[in-house]
Amino acid sequence: MSLSSGPLDPCEQRPVRAWVDPDALRHNARIALAAAEGRAVIGVVKADGYGHGAAVVARALLAEGVSRLAVVSVAEGAGLRRDGIVAPILLLGGLEHAAGAARASKWGLTPVLQDMRGLDLAAAVGRSDAKLAVEVEVDTGMRRMGAEPGLAQALIVAVRAAPELSLAGVFTHLACADEPDPAASRAQCAALRDVLDRVGGAGESGPDVHVANSAGLLRRDEIEAAGPLTAAVRPGLMLYGVSPFSDQSARSLGLEPAMTLAARVVATRRVEAGQAVGYGADWKATLATTIATLPLGYADGIPRAVQGCGQVHLAGAMRPVVGRVSMDSICVDVGDAPVEVGDLATVFGRTPEGERIPVEDFARSAGTIGYEVLVGVGARVPRALSTGGPPGVEAWGLGEDD
């Protein structure tokens, strides 16, 4: 999806925006770098930078000292290369076929090996005079991707023996790092340590070892209780200003929201007590009130589950979403507040006055998580830069008569 640093043509766009703040991304990167305590930081920018625009995110992270990036697909990695990103890029999704392996090699990506088939695909495109860097993922308990410990050991040995390949890293993915009890994560670290011990360890000049996602990084001391294990960390969610923990807010962690989803009111109407709003007449006003319509619906990433429990910031306060969420719009009960067409509503992020509306709160009202809300913001929602703070109405490029 495209991301513009200037005003968008109001004649072509609905009055809704996802504003992305590079300053917030850089601030969050600094927090991750400080927590890493000298370890290399691999910034996860998959899913188009969690919906923020992968190239914009990558540039912000790299400017602060993040040394590597991670994506899932060859297409994501190739997109970053086309946008001029030259930093090492880890291909978390691995290799599926020969054509993908060739493209990964062409774009200078570092494939993750999950099995012997991936090893063969990588070796076929590497050369002894231009080795292809690869990493091995060890499945220590997530049971989703990666090689089980015995196979992982064989892969590591085979990569070291292959003249066409170089072993750049060995890693695992924590399943329970966001849980208060670190026992499961410690067990995964121990399993990875055992694999490394069996193949002679990583060594001082050996491959990078990384375990910690955002939650694992922020609780690394608790998780690596048996002593330092890793040379790198792999944060994702925290870089976008979202807490990975249910019991700690982003603000308490010092994180800044990097995306603000906002819309301008497109209609208002007075509704009398007993009158229904929206499909199915599911919601009826108990008192006379004003309903404001926003041009955001489930096609834009607003979960249908927020009806009756979600809120947006409008006219200086949080206002409830009422009636069913439709494809293109939601309705907001503003009571007797003086709301007019063109007024600005903030779904999450920061209001023009600087108030924070955590995406976690909005996600919780829909029974989901911040990850899903961020990546769910639809492709038809224009992304625009808002450097140095939240956007005001004047930033929309809309005049009084638009």
C-alpha positions as CSV (number, residue, x, y, z in Angstrom):
1,M,0.0,0.0,0.0
2,S,1.2,3.5,-0.7
3,L,2.2,6.0,1.9
4,S,2.4,9.7,1.2
5,S,4.1,12.5,3.1
6,G,1.9,15.2,1.7
7,P,-1.8,16.0,1.5
8,L,-4.0,13.5,-0.3
9,D,-6.4,14.6,-2.9
10,P,-9.8,15.0,-1.2
11,C,-11.6,14.6,-4.5
12,E,-10.3,11.0,-4.7
13,Q,-10.3,9.8,-1.1
14,R,-12.8,9.2,1.7
15,P,-12.2,11.3,4.8
16,V,-10.3,8.6,6.7
17,R,-6.6,8.2,7.3
18,A,-4.1,6.0,9.0
19,W,-1.4,8.5,10.0
20,V,2.1,7.0,10.6
21,D,4.6,8.8,12.8
22,P,8.3,8.0,12.0
23,D,9.3,9.9,15.1
24,A,7.4,7.4,17.2
25,L,8.9,4.5,15.3
26,R,12.4,5.8,16.0
27,H,11.5,6.4,19.7
28,N,10.4,2.8,20.1
29,A,13.5,1.6,18.3
30,R,15.6,3.4,20.8
31,I,13.8,1.6,23.6
32,A,14.4,-1.8,22.0
33,L,18.1,-1.0,21.4
34,A,18.5,0.0,25.0
35,A,16.8,-3.2,26.2
36,A,19.0,-5.2,23.9
37,E,22.1,-4.0,25.8
38,G,24.5,-4.3,22.8
39,R,22.9,-7.2,21.1
40,A,22.0,-6.9,17.4
41,V,18.4,-5.8,16.9
42,I,16.4,-7.5,14.1
43,G,13.4,-5.4,13.4
44,V,10.4,-7.4,12.3
45,V,8.6,-5.5,9.4
46,K,6.5,-8.3,8.0
47,A,2.9,-7.7,6.9
48,D,3.8,-4.4,5.4
49,G,5.4,-3.2,8.7
50,Y,2.3,-4.4,10.7
51,G,0.2,-2.2,8.4
52,H,2.4,0.9,8.8
53,G,4.3,0.7,5.5
54,A,7.3,-1.6,5.5
55,A,9.7,0.8,3.8
56,V,8.8,3.7,6.1
57,V,9.2,1.5,9.1
58,A,12.5,0.1,7.9
59,R,14.0,3.5,7.3
60,A,13.0,4.7,10.7
61,L,14.4,1.7,12.5
62,L,17.7,1.6,10.5
63,A,18.3,5.3,11.2
64,E,18.3,4.5,14.9
65,G,20.8,1.6,14.7
66,V,18.6,-1.5,14.1
67,S,21.0,-3.6,12.1
68,R,18.8,-6.1,10.4
69,L,15.2,-6.7,9.3
70,A,12.8,-9.6,9.1
71,V,10.0,-10.4,6.8
72,V,7.9,-13.5,6.0
73,S,7.9,-13.8,2.2
74,V,10.2,-13.2,-0.7
75,A,7.8,-10.7,-2.1
76,E,8.1,-8.6,1.1
77,G,11.8,-8.8,1.0
78,A,11.9,-7.9,-2.7
79,G,9.6,-4.9,-2.0
80,L,12.1,-3.5,0.5
81,R,15.0,-3.9,-1.9
82,R,13.0,-2.1,-4.6
83,D,12.5,0.7,-2.1
84,G,16.2,1.0,-1.6
85,I,16.6,-0.9,1.7
86,V,20.1,-2.5,1.7
87,A,20.2,-3.9,5.2
88,P,20.3,-7.7,5.8
89,I,16.8,-9.1,5.6
90,L,15.8,-12.4,7.2
91,L,13.2,-14.5,5.4
92,L,11.2,-16.0,8.2
93,G,8.9,-18.0,6.0
94,G,11.7,-20.1,4.5
95,L,11.8,-21.5,1.0
96,E,9.0,-23.3,-0.7
97,H,10.3,-23.9,-4.3
98,A,13.3,-23.4,-6.6
99,A,12.0,-20.2,-8.1
100,G,11.5,-18.7,-4.7
101,A,15.0,-19.7,-3.7
102,A,16.4,-18.1,-6.8
103,R,14.5,-14.9,-6.1
104,A,15.7,-14.9,-2.5
105,S,19.3,-15.2,-3.7
106,K,18.8,-12.5,-6.4
107,W,17.5,-10.0,-3.8
108,G,20.1,-10.8,-1.2
109,L,17.7,-12.3,1.4
110,T,18.7,-14.7,4.2
111,P,16.4,-17.7,4.1
112,V,15.4,-19.6,7.2
113,L,15.8,-23.3,6.9
114,Q,13.0,-25.5,8.4
115,D,13.9,-28.9,6.8
116,M,16.3,-30.7,4.5
117,R,14.2,-29.7,1.5
118,G,14.9,-26.1,2.3
119,L,18.6,-26.9,2.7
120,D,18.6,-28.4,-0.8
121,L,16.8,-25.4,-2.3
122,A,19.2,-23.0,-0.7
123,A,22.3,-25.0,-1.7
124,A,21.1,-25.1,-5.3
125,V,21.3,-21.3,-5.6
126,G,24.4,-20.7,-3.5
127,R,27.9,-20.7,-4.9
128,S,31.2,-21.6,-3.3
129,D,32.6,-18.2,-4.4
130,A,29.4,-16.4,-3.2
131,K,27.9,-18.3,-0.4
132,L,24.2,-17.9,0.4
133,A,23.7,-16.9,4.1
134,V,21.0,-18.9,5.8
135,E,19.6,-19.3,9.3
136,V,18.2,-22.4,11.0
137,E,15.0,-22.2,13.1
138,V,14.7,-24.7,15.9
139,D,11.3,-25.7,17.1
140,T,11.7,-25.8,20.9
141,G,8.0,-25.7,21.8
142,M,5.9,-23.4,19.5
143,R,5.3,-26.4,17.2
144,R,4.4,-24.2,14.3
145,M,7.5,-23.8,12.1
146,G,11.1,-24.8,12.4
147,A,13.0,-28.1,12.7
148,E,12.7,-30.3,15.8
149,P,15.9,-30.4,17.8
150,G,17.3,-33.6,16.2
151,L,16.7,-32.4,12.7
152,A,17.9,-28.9,13.6
153,Q,21.3,-30.4,14.7
154,A,21.5,-32.2,11.4
155,L,20.7,-29.0,9.4
156,I,23.3,-27.0,11.3
157,V,26.0,-29.6,10.6
158,A,24.9,-29.9,6.9
159,V,25.0,-26.1,6.4
160,R,28.5,-25.9,7.9
161,A,29.6,-28.6,5.5
162,A,28.0,-27.1,2.4
163,P,30.4,-25.1,0.3
164,E,27.6,-23.0,-1.1
165,L,26.1,-21.9,2.2
166,S,27.1,-20.0,5.3
167,L,25.3,-20.2,8.7
168,A,24.3,-16.7,9.7
169,G,22.1,-17.6,12.6
170,V,20.2,-20.1,14.7
171,F,17.0,-19.1,16.5
172,T,13.8,-20.2,18.1
173,H,10.5,-18.5,18.7
174,L,9.0,-18.2,22.2
175,A,5.4,-19.3,22.6
176,C,4.7,-17.8,26.1
177,A,7.0,-14.9,26.5
178,D,4.1,-12.6,27.4
179,E,3.0,-14.8,30.3
180,P,4.0,-13.8,33.8
181,D,5.5,-17.2,34.5
182,P,8.8,-17.5,32.6
183,A,9.1,-21.3,33.1
184,A,8.0,-22.2,29.5
185,S,10.3,-19.7,27.9
186,R,13.2,-20.8,30.1
187,A,12.5,-24.4,28.9
188,Q,12.6,-23.3,25.3
189,C,15.9,-21.5,25.9
190,A,17.3,-24.6,27.5
191,A,16.3,-26.7,24.6
192,L,18.0,-24.3,22.2
193,R,21.1,-24.3,24.3
194,D,21.2,-28.1,24.2
195,V,21.0,-28.1,20.4
196,L,23.9,-25.6,20.2
197,D,25.9,-27.6,22.7
198,R,25.5,-30.7,20.6
199,V,26.8,-29.0,17.5
200,G,29.7,-27.4,19.1
201,G,28.0,-24.1,20.2
202,A,27.8,-20.9,18.4
203,G,31.3,-19.8,19.2
204,E,32.6,-16.2,19.3
205,S,32.6,-15.9,15.5
206,G,29.7,-18.3,15.0
207,P,26.1,-17.6,13.9
208,D,23.9,-15.1,15.7
209,V,21.6,-16.8,18.2
210,H,18.3,-15.0,18.8
211,V,15.2,-15.9,20.8
212,A,13.5,-12.8,22.1
213,N,10.5,-11.3,20.5
214,S,9.1,-8.0,22.0
215,A,7.9,-9.7,25.2
216,G,11.0,-11.8,25.4
217,L,13.2,-8.7,25.0
218,L,11.5,-6.7,27.7
219,R,11.7,-9.7,30.1
220,R,15.0,-11.1,28.8
221,D,16.7,-11.2,32.2
222,E,13.9,-13.4,33.6
223,I,13.9,-15.7,30.6
224,E,17.6,-16.1,30.2
225,A,18.1,-17.0,33.8
226,A,20.7,-19.6,33.1
227,G,23.0,-17.0,31.7
228,P,23.4,-15.1,28.4
229,L,22.3,-17.1,25.4
230,T,21.7,-14.7,22.6
231,A,23.7,-12.4,20.4
232,A,20.6,-10.8,18.8
233,V,17.0,-10.0,19.6
234,R,13.9,-9.9,17.3
235,P,11.3,-7.3,18.4
236,G,8.2,-6.6,16.4
237,L,5.1,-5.3,18.2
238,M,6.8,-3.0,20.6
239,L,8.4,-1.1,17.7
240,Y,4.9,0.0,16.7
241,G,4.1,1.4,20.1
242,V,2.0,-1.5,21.4
243,S,2.6,-3.4,24.6
244,P,3.1,-7.2,24.3
245,F,1.7,-7.7,27.8
246,S,-1.9,-7.7,29.0
247,D,-0.9,-6.4,32.4
248,Q,1.3,-3.5,31.3
249,S,0.4,-0.6,29.1
250,A,2.4,0.8,26.2
251,R,2.8,4.1,28.2
252,S,4.2,2.3,31.2
253,L,6.8,0.8,28.9
254,G,7.6,4.2,27.5
255,L,6.3,3.3,24.0
256,E,4.7,5.8,21.6
257,P,1.8,4.8,19.2
258,A,3.1,4.8,15.7
259,M,-0.3,4.7,13.9
260,T,-3.3,6.9,14.4
261,L,-6.5,5.8,12.7
262,A,-8.9,8.8,12.3
263,A,-11.9,9.8,10.3
264,R,-14.0,12.9,9.8
265,V,-17.8,12.8,10.5
266,V,-19.7,12.5,7.3
267,A,-23.3,12.7,8.7
268,T,-25.2,13.5,11.8
269,R,-28.8,13.0,12.7
270,R,-31.1,13.3,15.7
271,V,-32.6,10.0,16.9
272,E,-35.5,9.8,19.2
273,A,-36.0,7.4,22.1
274,G,-37.0,4.0,20.8
275,Q,-35.6,4.5,17.2
276,A,-33.2,2.0,15.8
277,V,-29.8,2.5,14.2
278,G,-28.1,0.2,11.7
279,Y,-28.7,-3.2,10.1
280,G,-31.1,-5.5,11.9
281,A,-32.3,-2.7,14.2
282,D,-30.1,-4.3,16.8
283,W,-29.6,-1.1,18.8
284,K,-32.3,1.3,19.8
285,A,-31.9,4.6,21.6
286,T,-33.1,4.7,25.2
287,L,-33.1,8.5,25.1
288,A,-33.1,11.2,22.4
289,T,-29.5,11.5,21.1
290,T,-27.3,12.5,18.2
291,I,-25.8,9.8,16.0
292,A,-22.6,10.7,14.1
293,T,-21.6,8.5,11.1
294,L,-17.9,7.8,10.4
295,P,-16.7,6.5,7.0
296,L,-15.0,3.4,8.4
297,G,-16.4,-0.1,8.3
298,Y,-15.3,-3.7,8.3
299,A,-13.8,-3.3,4.8
300,D,-11.4,-0.8,6.5
301,G,-10.5,-3.1,9.4
302,I,-13.1,-2.2,12.0
303,P,-14.1,-5.5,13.6
304,R,-17.8,-6.2,13.7
305,A,-17.4,-7.2,17.3
306,V,-16.9,-3.6,18.5
307,Q,-20.6,-2.9,18.1
308,G,-22.0,-2.1,21.5
309,C,-18.7,-2.2,23.3
310,G,-16.1,-0.2,21.2
311,Q,-15.5,3.5,21.5
312,V,-13.9,6.3,19.5
313,H,-12.7,9.7,20.6
314,L,-15.0,12.5,19.3
315,A,-15.9,15.9,20.5
316,G,-13.5,15.7,23.4
317,A,-14.6,12.4,24.9
318,M,-14.8,8.7,24.2
319,R,-18.1,7.9,22.5
320,P,-19.7,4.4,22.0
321,V,-20.1,2.7,18.7
322,V,-23.7,1.7,18.3
323,G,-25.6,-0.4,15.8
324,R,-23.9,-3.0,13.6
325,V,-20.6,-2.2,11.9
326,S,-21.3,-2.1,8.2
327,M,-18.8,-2.5,5.3
328,D,-18.2,1.2,4.9
329,S,-19.3,3.0,8.1
330,I,-19.9,2.9,11.8
331,C,-22.3,5.0,13.9
332,V,-21.3,6.8,17.1
333,D,-23.6,8.0,19.9
334,V,-22.5,11.5,20.8
335,G,-25.4,12.4,23.1
336,D,-26.0,16.1,23.1
337,A,-22.4,17.0,22.2
338,P,-22.1,19.7,19.5
339,V,-20.8,17.5,16.7
340,E,-20.8,18.6,13.0
341,V,-20.0,17.1,9.7
342,G,-16.2,17.4,9.2
343,D,-15.3,17.0,12.9
344,L,-12.4,14.6,13.6
345,A,-12.8,11.3,15.3
346,T,-9.9,9.1,16.5
347,V,-10.3,5.4,16.6
348,F,-6.9,4.7,18.1
349,G,-3.5,6.4,18.3
350,R,-3.2,10.1,19.3
351,T,-5.8,12.9,19.1
352,P,-4.8,16.3,17.8
353,E,-4.7,17.4,21.5
354,G,-2.1,14.7,22.2
355,E,-4.4,12.3,24.1
356,R,-3.5,8.7,23.7
357,I,-6.2,6.2,22.6
358,P,-4.4,2.8,22.9
359,V,-5.0,0.4,20.1
360,E,-4.9,-2.3,22.8
361,D,-8.1,-0.8,24.3
362,F,-9.9,-0.8,21.0
363,A,-8.7,-4.4,20.3
364,R,-9.9,-5.5,23.7
365,S,-13.4,-4.2,23.0
366,A,-13.5,-6.4,20.0
367,G,-12.2,-9.4,21.8
368,T,-9.0,-9.4,19.8
369,I,-5.4,-8.2,20.0
370,G,-3.5,-5.1,18.8
371,Y,-1.6,-7.1,16.2
372,E,-4.9,-8.0,14.4
373,V,-6.3,-4.5,14.5
374,L,-3.1,-2.9,13.1
375,V,-2.6,-5.3,10.2
376,G,-6.4,-5.3,9.6
377,V,-6.5,-1.6,8.7
378,G,-7.7,-2.0,5.1
379,A,-5.7,-1.3,2.0
380,R,-8.2,1.3,0.9
381,V,-7.4,3.4,4.0
382,P,-4.7,5.9,2.8
383,R,-1.5,6.0,4.9
384,A,0.1,9.4,5.4
385,L,3.0,10.6,7.4
386,S,2.5,12.7,10.5
387,T,6.0,13.5,11.7
388,G,6.4,14.9,15.2
389,G,2.9,14.5,16.6
390,P,-0.7,13.7,15.9
391,P,-2.5,15.2,12.9
392,G,-5.0,18.1,13.1
393,V,-7.8,18.7,10.7
394,E,-5.6,21.2,8.7
395,A,-3.3,18.3,7.8
396,W,-6.0,16.6,5.7
397,G,-5.8,19.0,2.8
398,L,-9.5,19.7,3.0
399,G,-11.0,23.2,2.9
400,E,-14.1,24.5,4.5
401,D,-16.2,23.7,1.4
402,D,-14.8,20.3,0.7
